[in-house]
Amino acid sequence: MTLLITPRDVAAIVAAEGLPVLLQQMEAAIAADFRRWGEFDKVARVASHSATGVIELMPVADARRYAFKYVNGHPGNHRLGLPTVMAFGVLADVATGRPEVLAELTLTTAMRTAATSVMAARALARPGARCMALIGNGAQSEFQALAFHHGLGIDQLALYDVDPAATRKLQRNLAPVGGLQLRVARSVADAVRGADIVTTVTADKRRATILTPEMVEPGMHLNAVGGDCPGKTELAPGVLAGASVFVEYEPQSRIEGDVQQMPADFSVTELWRVLTGAAPGRRSAAEVTVFDSVGFALEDYSALGLIAARAQALGLGRRIDLIPSLPDPKDLYGQLAAAGSMPAQARLRAA
């Protein structure tokens, strides 16, 4: 049977573990899997684009487990009362193909994205960073803020969104967090002034220039999260040209990331190489670093494994018959005959 993990189960895991602890566990799990990068069978995600958004499938596997995530991105969904991003995922046993886990990934994706952002900043930002600008105050902003506060020691946040209601929502949700100073900025330029780290989490499906070169100060680390499909960007090309750029999986980032704006020979470094010591990260205090994050299936593999382990340890989730249970594995037809009370031939005549 398959373990079904619902949004309510994930909320119960967060309640039991505490969000700061779970985010730190997730960062550790993702970092451990990035360090064994070569063990995974990797492909860029498959995307189906429409006028209103995108639907994607994100597969990855190692020798033991296969994982995939179904995820959408529809920036106008809030007008319909739906999240911009909705997702679910599966973990399957490679040896048999049996689906072991079917899980929600909407809440979990927000957590794994924030954990990945902190993992990159830990490797690339200046040591002792304390001030972050958070541009885009929508559904993922609380997770980013809390992950950086608890995981990296960020204690000053400058907030900006084109929708003031989103910023008020973020202020309200972060108000109980001790030791975190919040400042509402008048503009992007006002928000990023003096920041050690700038995190952009915007949703418009268009080529935007949230950050321009004159806003970028020496030594900044830019955590660009919102540019994640063809035609959707956040950074002006000049920002990338003046920085050292790090990505998750280069073949996917060239299509979907901010680096889609750059020539094919524009230099990028895959983050796993920094985490394993195969490539340098930040090389000086004045260097500008960019993590051009589009989200990669390996992060979901790590998150699914962690959430499944915590659910089982806490007795959460429930077992469902996602695939037929067959007394004779070669008699699939018999499953239909066993489902009703009348003989199979009678049902065929009735049809």
Contacts in CASP RR format, 6 or more apart in sequence:
PFRMAT RR
TARGET T0000
AUTHOR 0000-0000-0000
METHOD contacts of the structure
MODEL  1
MTLLITPRDVAAIVAAEGLPVLLQQMEAAIAADFRRWGEFDKVARVASHS
ATGVIELMPVADARRYAFKYVNGHPGNHRLGLPTVMAFGVLADVATGRPE
VLAELTLTTAMRTAATSVMAARALARPGARCMALIGNGAQSEFQALAFHH
GLGIDQLALYDVDPAATRKLQRNLAPVGGLQLRVARSVADAVRGADIVTT
VTADKRRATILTPEMVEPGMHLNAVGGDCPGKTELAPGVLAGASVFVEYE
PQSRIEGDVQQMPADFSVTELWRVLTGAAPGRRSAAEVTVFDSVGFALED
YSALGLIAARAQALGLGRRIDLIPSLPDPKDLYGQLAAAGSMPAQARLRA
A
1 319 0 8 1.000
1 320 0 8 1.000
1 321 0 8 1.000
1 322 0 8 1.000
1 325 0 8 1.000
2 99 0 8 1.000
2 100 0 8 1.000
2 101 0 8 1.000
2 102 0 8 1.000
2 319 0 8 1.000
2 320 0 8 1.000
2 321 0 8 1.000
2 322 0 8 1.000
2 323 0 8 1.000
3 100 0 8 1.000
3 101 0 8 1.000
3 102 0 8 1.000
3 103 0 8 1.000
3 308 0 8 1.000
3 311 0 8 1.000
3 312 0 8 1.000
3 317 0 8 1.000
3 318 0 8 1.000
3 319 0 8 1.000
4 102 0 8 1.000
4 103 0 8 1.000
4 317 0 8 1.000
4 318 0 8 1.000
4 319 0 8 1.000
4 320 0 8 1.000
4 322 0 8 1.000
5 101 0 8 1.000
5 102 0 8 1.000
5 103 0 8 1.000
5 104 0 8 1.000
5 307 0 8 1.000
5 308 0 8 1.000
5 311 0 8 1.000
5 316 0 8 1.000
5 317 0 8 1.000
6 104 0 8 1.000
6 317 0 8 1.000
7 104 0 8 1.000
7 106 0 8 1.000
7 107 0 8 1.000
9 104 0 8 1.000
9 311 0 8 1.000
9 316 0 8 1.000
9 317 0 8 1.000
10 103 0 8 1.000
10 104 0 8 1.000
10 107 0 8 1.000
10 108 0 8 1.000
10 307 0 8 1.000
11 107 0 8 1.000
12 314 0 8 1.000
12 316 0 8 1.000
13 22 0 8 1.000
13 307 0 8 1.000
13 310 0 8 1.000
13 311 0 8 1.000
13 314 0 8 1.000
13 316 0 8 1.000
14 22 0 8 1.000
14 107 0 8 1.000
16 310 0 8 1.000
16 314 0 8 1.000
17 25 0 8 1.000
17 310 0 8 1.000
19 111 0 8 1.000
19 146 0 8 1.000
20 146 0 8 1.000
20 150 0 8 1.000
20 151 0 8 1.000
22 111 0 8 1.000
22 310 0 8 1.000
23 111 0 8 1.000
23 114 0 8 1.000
23 115 0 8 1.000
23 118 0 8 1.000
23 143 0 8 1.000
23 146 0 8 1.000
23 147 0 8 1.000
23 150 0 8 1.000
23 151 0 8 1.000
24 115 0 8 1.000
24 150 0 8 1.000
24 151 0 8 1.000
25 306 0 8 1.000
25 310 0 8 1.000
26 111 0 8 1.000
26 112 0 8 1.000
26 115 0 8 1.000
26 302 0 8 1.000
26 303 0 8 1.000
26 306 0 8 1.000
27 115 0 8 1.000
27 116 0 8 1.000
27 118 0 8 1.000
27 119 0 8 1.000
27 122 0 8 1.000
27 147 0 8 1.000
27 151 0 8 1.000
29 302 0 8 1.000
29 303 0 8 1.000
29 305 0 8 1.000
29 306 0 8 1.000
30 112 0 8 1.000
30 115 0 8 1.000
30 116 0 8 1.000
30 119 0 8 1.000
30 298 0 8 1.000
30 299 0 8 1.000
30 302 0 8 1.000
30 303 0 8 1.000
31 119 0 8 1.000
31 275 0 8 1.000
32 302 0 8 1.000
33 40 0 8 1.000
33 298 0 8 1.000
33 301 0 8 1.000
33 302 0 8 1.000
34 119 0 8 1.000
34 271 0 8 1.000
34 272 0 8 1.000
34 275 0 8 1.000
34 276 0 8 1.000
34 298 0 8 1.000
35 272 0 8 1.000
35 275 0 8 1.000
35 276 0 8 1.000
36 62 0 8 1.000
37 270 0 8 1.000
37 272 0 8 1.000
37 276 0 8 1.000
37 298 0 8 1.000
39 62 0 8 1.000
39 63 0 8 1.000
40 60 0 8 1.000
40 61 0 8 1.000
40 62 0 8 1.000
40 298 0 8 1.000
40 301 0 8 1.000
41 60 0 8 1.000
41 61 0 8 1.000
41 62 0 8 1.000
42 60 0 8 1.000
42 249 0 8 1.000
42 297 0 8 1.000
42 298 0 8 1.000
43 59 0 8 1.000
43 60 0 8 1.000
44 249 0 8 1.000
44 251 0 8 1.000
44 252 0 8 1.000
44 255 0 8 1.000
45 56 0 8 1.000
45 57 0 8 1.000
45 58 0 8 1.000
45 59 0 8 1.000
45 252 0 8 1.000
45 297 0 8 1.000
46 56 0 8 1.000
46 57 0 8 1.000
47 54 0 8 1.000
47 55 0 8 1.000
47 56 0 8 1.000
47 229 0 8 1.000
47 230 0 8 1.000
47 256 0 8 1.000
48 54 0 8 1.000
48 55 0 8 1.000
48 56 0 8 1.000
49 229 0 8 1.000
49 230 0 8 1.000
52 74 0 8 1.000
52 76 0 8 1.000
53 72 0 8 1.000
53 73 0 8 1.000
53 74 0 8 1.000
53 75 0 8 1.000
53 205 0 8 1.000
54 72 0 8 1.000
54 73 0 8 1.000
54 74 0 8 1.000
54 205 0 8 1.000
54 229 0 8 1.000
55 70 0 8 1.000
55 71 0 8 1.000
55 72 0 8 1.000
55 73 0 8 1.000
56 69 0 8 1.000
56 70 0 8 1.000
56 71 0 8 1.000
56 72 0 8 1.000
56 73 0 8 1.000
57 68 0 8 1.000
57 69 0 8 1.000
57 70 0 8 1.000
58 68 0 8 1.000
58 69 0 8 1.000
58 71 0 8 1.000
58 296 0 8 1.000
58 297 0 8 1.000
58 300 0 8 1.000
59 66 0 8 1.000
59 67 0 8 1.000
59 68 0 8 1.000
59 297 0 8 1.000
60 66 0 8 1.000
60 67 0 8 1.000
60 68 0 8 1.000
60 296 0 8 1.000
60 297 0 8 1.000
60 298 0 8 1.000
60 300 0 8 1.000
60 301 0 8 1.000
61 67 0 8 1.000
61 94 0 8 1.000
62 94 0 8 1.000
62 301 0 8 1.000
63 94 0 8 1.000
64 93 0 8 1.000
64 94 0 8 1.000
64 95 0 8 1.000
65 91 0 8 1.000
65 92 0 8 1.000
65 93 0 8 1.000
65 94 0 8 1.000
65 100 0 8 1.000
65 301 0 8 1.000
65 305 0 8 1.000
66 91 0 8 1.000
66 92 0 8 1.000
66 93 0 8 1.000
66 94 0 8 1.000
66 97 0 8 1.000
67 89 0 8 1.000
67 90 0 8 1.000
67 91 0 8 1.000
67 92 0 8 1.000
67 297 0 8 1.000
67 300 0 8 1.000
67 301 0 8 1.000
67 304 0 8 1.000
68 89 0 8 1.000
68 90 0 8 1.000
68 297 0 8 1.000
68 300 0 8 1.000
69 87 0 8 1.000
69 88 0 8 1.000
69 89 0 8 1.000
69 105 0 8 1.000
69 109 0 8 1.000
69 297 0 8 1.000
69 300 0 8 1.000
70 87 0 8 1.000
70 88 0 8 1.000
70 89 0 8 1.000
71 85 0 8 1.000
71 86 0 8 1.000
71 87 0 8 1.000
71 105 0 8 1.000
71 109 0 8 1.000
72 85 0 8 1.000
72 86 0 8 1.000
72 87 0 8 1.000
73 84 0 8 1.000
73 85 0 8 1.000
73 86 0 8 1.000
73 205 0 8 1.000
73 229 0 8 1.000
74 82 0 8 1.000
74 84 0 8 1.000
75 84 0 8 1.000
75 203 0 8 1.000
75 204 0 8 1.000
75 205 0 8 1.000
76 84 0 8 1.000
77 83 0 8 1.000
77 84 0 8 1.000
78 84 0 8 1.000
83 106 0 8 1.000
83 139 0 8 1.000
84 139 0 8 1.000
84 203 0 8 1.000
85 106 0 8 1.000
85 109 0 8 1.000
85 110 0 8 1.000
85 139 0 8 1.000
85 140 0 8 1.000
86 106 0 8 1.000
87 104 0 8 1.000
87 105 0 8 1.000
87 106 0 8 1.000
87 108 0 8 1.000
87 109 0 8 1.000
88 102 0 8 1.000
88 103 0 8 1.000
88 104 0 8 1.000
88 105 0 8 1.000
88 106 0 8 1.000
89 101 0 8 1.000
89 102 0 8 1.000
89 103 0 8 1.000
89 104 0 8 1.000
89 105 0 8 1.000
89 300 0 8 1.000
89 304 0 8 1.000
90 99 0 8 1.000
90 101 0 8 1.000
90 102 0 8 1.000
90 103 0 8 1.000
90 304 0 8 1.000
91 99 0 8 1.000
91 100 0 8 1.000
91 101 0 8 1.000
91 103 0 8 1.000
91 301 0 8 1.000
91 304 0 8 1.000
91 305 0 8 1.000
91 308 0 8 1.000
92 98 0 8 1.000
92 99 0 8 1.000
92 100 0 8 1.000
93 100 0 8 1.000
98 323 0 8 1.000
99 322 0 8 1.000
99 323 0 8 1.000
100 308 0 8 1.000
101 304 0 8 1.000
101 305 0 8 1.000
101 308 0 8 1.000
102 320 0 8 1.000
102 322 0 8 1.000
103 304 0 8 1.000
103 307 0 8 1.000
103 308 0 8 1.000
105 300 0 8 1.000
105 303 0 8 1.000
105 304 0 8 1.000
108 300 0 8 1.000
108 303 0 8 1.000
108 304 0 8 1.000
108 307 0 8 1.000
109 300 0 8 1.000
109 303 0 8 1.000
110 139 0 8 1.000
110 140 0 8 1.000
110 143 0 8 1.000
111 143 0 8 1.000
111 147 0 8 1.000
111 303 0 8 1.000
112 299 0 8 1.000
112 300 0 8 1.000
112 302 0 8 1.000
112 303 0 8 1.000
113 140 0 8 1.000
113 143 0 8 1.000
113 144 0 8 1.000
113 225 0 8 1.000
113 293 0 8 1.000
113 295 0 8 1.000
113 299 0 8 1.000
114 140 0 8 1.000
114 143 0 8 1.000
114 144 0 8 1.000
114 146 0 8 1.000
114 147 0 8 1.000
114 148 0 8 1.000
115 147 0 8 1.000
115 299 0 8 1.000
115 303 0 8 1.000
116 248 0 8 1.000
116 293 0 8 1.000
116 295 0 8 1.000
116 299 0 8 1.000
117 144 0 8 1.000
117 147 0 8 1.000
117 148 0 8 1.000
117 199 0 8 1.000
117 223 0 8 1.000
117 225 0 8 1.000
117 291 0 8 1.000
117 293 0 8 1.000
118 147 0 8 1.000
118 148 0 8 1.000
118 151 0 8 1.000
118 152 0 8 1.000
119 271 0 8 1.000
119 275 0 8 1.000
120 223 0 8 1.000
120 246 0 8 1.000
120 271 0 8 1.000
120 291 0 8 1.000
120 293 0 8 1.000
121 129 0 8 1.000
121 148 0 8 1.000
121 152 0 8 1.000
121 197 0 8 1.000
121 221 0 8 1.000
121 223 0 8 1.000
121 291 0 8 1.000
122 152 0 8 1.000
123 271 0 8 1.000
123 274 0 8 1.000
123 275 0 8 1.000
123 281 0 8 1.000
123 282 0 8 1.000
124 221 0 8 1.000
124 246 0 8 1.000
124 274 0 8 1.000
124 281 0 8 1.000
124 282 0 8 1.000
124 289 0 8 1.000
124 291 0 8 1.000
125 152 0 8 1.000
125 196 0 8 1.000
125 197 0 8 1.000
125 221 0 8 1.000
125 282 0 8 1.000
125 289 0 8 1.000
126 196 0 8 1.000
126 219 0 8 1.000
126 221 0 8 1.000
126 282 0 8 1.000
126 285 0 8 1.000
128 153 0 8 1.000
128 196 0 8 1.000
129 152 0 8 1.000
129 153 0 8 1.000
129 154 0 8 1.000
129 196 0 8 1.000
129 197 0 8 1.000
129 221 0 8 1.000
130 153 0 8 1.000
130 154 0 8 1.000
130 155 0 8 1.000
130 156 0 8 1.000
130 196 0 8 1.000
131 154 0 8 1.000
131 156 0 8 1.000
131 157 0 8 1.000
131 158 0 8 1.000
131 194 0 8 1.000
131 195 0 8 1.000
131 196 0 8 1.000
131 197 0 8 1.000
132 145 0 8 1.000
132 148 0 8 1.000
132 154 0 8 1.000
132 156 0 8 1.000
132 157 0 8 1.000
132 158 0 8 1.000
132 195 0 8 1.000
132 196 0 8 1.000
132 197 0 8 1.000
132 198 0 8 1.000
132 199 0 8 1.000
133 157 0 8 1.000
133 158 0 8 1.000
133 160 0 8 1.000
133 185 0 8 1.000
133 191 0 8 1.000
133 192 0 8 1.000
133 195 0 8 1.000
133 197 0 8 1.000
133 198 0 8 1.000
133 199 0 8 1.000
134 141 0 8 1.000
134 144 0 8 1.000
134 145 0 8 1.000
134 157 0 8 1.000
134 158 0 8 1.000
134 159 0 8 1.000
134 160 0 8 1.000
134 170 0 8 1.000
134 191 0 8 1.000
134 199 0 8 1.000
134 201 0 8 1.000
135 160 0 8 1.000
135 161 0 8 1.000
135 188 0 8 1.000
135 191 0 8 1.000
135 192 0 8 1.000
135 198 0 8 1.000
135 199 0 8 1.000
135 200 0 8 1.000
135 201 0 8 1.000
135 202 0 8 1.000
135 210 0 8 1.000
135 211 0 8 1.000
136 160 0 8 1.000
136 161 0 8 1.000
136 166 0 8 1.000
136 200 0 8 1.000
136 201 0 8 1.000
136 202 0 8 1.000
136 203 0 8 1.000
137 159 0 8 1.000
137 160 0 8 1.000
137 161 0 8 1.000
137 163 0 8 1.000
137 166 0 8 1.000
137 167 0 8 1.000
137 169 0 8 1.000
137 170 0 8 1.000
138 161 0 8 1.000
138 166 0 8 1.000
138 169 0 8 1.000
138 170 0 8 1.000
138 201 0 8 1.000
138 203 0 8 1.000
140 201 0 8 1.000
140 225 0 8 1.000
141 159 0 8 1.000
141 166 0 8 1.000
141 170 0 8 1.000
141 201 0 8 1.000
142 170 0 8 1.000
142 173 0 8 1.000
142 174 0 8 1.000
144 199 0 8 1.000
144 201 0 8 1.000
144 223 0 8 1.000
144 225 0 8 1.000
145 154 0 8 1.000
145 157 0 8 1.000
145 170 0 8 1.000
145 174 0 8 1.000
145 180 0 8 1.000
146 174 0 8 1.000
146 177 0 8 1.000
148 154 0 8 1.000
148 197 0 8 1.000
148 199 0 8 1.000
149 155 0 8 1.000
149 157 0 8 1.000
149 177 0 8 1.000
149 179 0 8 1.000
149 180 0 8 1.000
154 180 0 8 1.000
154 197 0 8 1.000
155 179 0 8 1.000
155 180 0 8 1.000
155 181 0 8 1.000
156 180 0 8 1.000
156 181 0 8 1.000
156 183 0 8 1.000
157 174 0 8 1.000
157 180 0 8 1.000
157 181 0 8 1.000
157 182 0 8 1.000
157 183 0 8 1.000
158 183 0 8 1.000
158 184 0 8 1.000
158 185 0 8 1.000
158 190 0 8 1.000
158 191 0 8 1.000
158 192 0 8 1.000
158 193 0 8 1.000
158 195 0 8 1.000
159 167 0 8 1.000
159 170 0 8 1.000
159 171 0 8 1.000
159 182 0 8 1.000
159 183 0 8 1.000
159 184 0 8 1.000
159 185 0 8 1.000
159 191 0 8 1.000
160 167 0 8 1.000
160 184 0 8 1.000
160 185 0 8 1.000
160 186 0 8 1.000
160 187 0 8 1.000
160 188 0 8 1.000
160 190 0 8 1.000
160 191 0 8 1.000
161 167 0 8 1.000
161 170 0 8 1.000
167 184 0 8 1.000
171 182 0 8 1.000
171 184 0 8 1.000
174 180 0 8 1.000
174 182 0 8 1.000
185 191 0 8 1.000
188 210 0 8 1.000
188 211 0 8 1.000
188 215 0 8 1.000
189 215 0 8 1.000
191 198 0 8 1.000
192 198 0 8 1.000
192 211 0 8 1.000
192 215 0 8 1.000
192 216 0 8 1.000
192 217 0 8 1.000
192 220 0 8 1.000
193 215 0 8 1.000
193 217 0 8 1.000
194 217 0 8 1.000
195 217 0 8 1.000
195 220 0 8 1.000
196 219 0 8 1.000
196 220 0 8 1.000
196 221 0 8 1.000
197 220 0 8 1.000
197 221 0 8 1.000
197 222 0 8 1.000
197 223 0 8 1.000
198 211 0 8 1.000
198 220 0 8 1.000
198 221 0 8 1.000
198 222 0 8 1.000
198 223 0 8 1.000
199 223 0 8 1.000
199 225 0 8 1.000
200 210 0 8 1.000
200 211 0 8 1.000
200 222 0 8 1.000
200 223 0 8 1.000
200 224 0 8 1.000
200 225 0 8 1.000
200 226 0 8 1.000
200 234 0 8 1.000
200 235 0 8 1.000
201 225 0 8 1.000
201 226 0 8 1.000
202 208 0 8 1.000
202 210 0 8 1.000
202 226 0 8 1.000
202 227 0 8 1.000
202 234 0 8 1.000
203 226 0 8 1.000
204 232 0 8 1.000
205 229 0 8 1.000
205 231 0 8 1.000
205 232 0 8 1.000
206 231 0 8 1.000
206 232 0 8 1.000
207 231 0 8 1.000
207 232 0 8 1.000
207 233 0 8 1.000
207 261 0 8 1.000
208 232 0 8 1.000
208 233 0 8 1.000
208 234 0 8 1.000
209 233 0 8 1.000
209 234 0 8 1.000
209 235 0 8 1.000
209 236 0 8 1.000
210 234 0 8 1.000
210 235 0 8 1.000
211 222 0 8 1.000
211 224 0 8 1.000
211 234 0 8 1.000
211 235 0 8 1.000
211 236 0 8 1.000
211 239 0 8 1.000
212 236 0 8 1.000
212 238 0 8 1.000
212 239 0 8 1.000
213 236 0 8 1.000
213 238 0 8 1.000
213 239 0 8 1.000
213 242 0 8 1.000
216 222 0 8 1.000
216 239 0 8 1.000
216 242 0 8 1.000
216 243 0 8 1.000
216 288 0 8 1.000
218 285 0 8 1.000
218 286 0 8 1.000
218 287 0 8 1.000
218 288 0 8 1.000
219 285 0 8 1.000
219 286 0 8 1.000
219 287 0 8 1.000
219 288 0 8 1.000
219 289 0 8 1.000
220 288 0 8 1.000
220 289 0 8 1.000
221 282 0 8 1.000
221 288 0 8 1.000
221 289 0 8 1.000
221 290 0 8 1.000
221 291 0 8 1.000
222 235 0 8 1.000
222 239 0 8 1.000
222 243 0 8 1.000
222 288 0 8 1.000
222 289 0 8 1.000
222 290 0 8 1.000
222 291 0 8 1.000
223 291 0 8 1.000
223 293 0 8 1.000
224 234 0 8 1.000
224 235 0 8 1.000
224 257 0 8 1.000
224 258 0 8 1.000
224 290 0 8 1.000
224 291 0 8 1.000
224 292 0 8 1.000
224 293 0 8 1.000
225 293 0 8 1.000
226 232 0 8 1.000
226 234 0 8 1.000
226 293 0 8 1.000
227 233 0 8 1.000
227 234 0 8 1.000
227 256 0 8 1.000
227 257 0 8 1.000
227 258 0 8 1.000
227 294 0 8 1.000
228 256 0 8 1.000
228 257 0 8 1.000
228 293 0 8 1.000
228 294 0 8 1.000
228 295 0 8 1.000
229 256 0 8 1.000
229 257 0 8 1.000
229 294 0 8 1.000
230 255 0 8 1.000
230 256 0 8 1.000
230 260 0 8 1.000
231 260 0 8 1.000
232 256 0 8 1.000
232 257 0 8 1.000
233 257 0 8 1.000
233 258 0 8 1.000
233 260 0 8 1.000
233 261 0 8 1.000
234 258 0 8 1.000
235 258 0 8 1.000
235 290 0 8 1.000
235 292 0 8 1.000
237 261 0 8 1.000
237 262 0 8 1.000
239 288 0 8 1.000
239 290 0 8 1.000
240 258 0 8 1.000
240 259 0 8 1.000
240 261 0 8 1.000
240 262 0 8 1.000
240 266 0 8 1.000
240 290 0 8 1.000
240 292 0 8 1.000
241 262 0 8 1.000
242 288 0 8 1.000
243 287 0 8 1.000
243 288 0 8 1.000
243 289 0 8 1.000
243 290 0 8 1.000
244 269 0 8 1.000
244 281 0 8 1.000
244 282 0 8 1.000
244 283 0 8 1.000
244 287 0 8 1.000
244 288 0 8 1.000
244 289 0 8 1.000
244 290 0 8 1.000
245 259 0 8 1.000
245 266 0 8 1.000
245 267 0 8 1.000
245 268 0 8 1.000
245 269 0 8 1.000
245 289 0 8 1.000
245 290 0 8 1.000
245 292 0 8 1.000
246 268 0 8 1.000
246 269 0 8 1.000
246 270 0 8 1.000
246 271 0 8 1.000
246 274 0 8 1.000
246 281 0 8 1.000
246 289 0 8 1.000
246 290 0 8 1.000
246 291 0 8 1.000
246 292 0 8 1.000
247 253 0 8 1.000
247 257 0 8 1.000
247 259 0 8 1.000
247 268 0 8 1.000
247 269 0 8 1.000
247 270 0 8 1.000
247 271 0 8 1.000
247 291 0 8 1.000
247 292 0 8 1.000
247 293 0 8 1.000
247 294 0 8 1.000
248 270 0 8 1.000
248 271 0 8 1.000
248 293 0 8 1.000
248 294 0 8 1.000
248 295 0 8 1.000
248 296 0 8 1.000
248 298 0 8 1.000
248 299 0 8 1.000
249 270 0 8 1.000
249 296 0 8 1.000
249 298 0 8 1.000
250 268 0 8 1.000
250 270 0 8 1.000
252 294 0 8 1.000
252 296 0 8 1.000
253 259 0 8 1.000
253 260 0 8 1.000
253 268 0 8 1.000
253 292 0 8 1.000
253 294 0 8 1.000
254 260 0 8 1.000
254 264 0 8 1.000
256 294 0 8 1.000
257 292 0 8 1.000
257 294 0 8 1.000
258 290 0 8 1.000
258 292 0 8 1.000
259 266 0 8 1.000
259 268 0 8 1.000
259 292 0 8 1.000
268 292 0 8 1.000
269 279 0 8 1.000
269 281 0 8 1.000
271 291 0 8 1.000
272 278 0 8 1.000
273 279 0 8 1.000
274 280 0 8 1.000
274 281 0 8 1.000
281 289 0 8 1.000
282 289 0 8 1.000
310 316 0 8 1.000
311 317 0 8 1.000
324 332 0 8 1.000
324 335 0 8 1.000
326 332 0 8 1.000
326 334 0 8 1.000
326 335 0 8 1.000
328 334 0 8 1.000
334 344 0 8 1.000
336 344 0 8 1.000
337 343 0 8 1.000
337 344 0 8 1.000
337 347 0 8 1.000
340 347 0 8 1.000
342 350 0 8 1.000
END
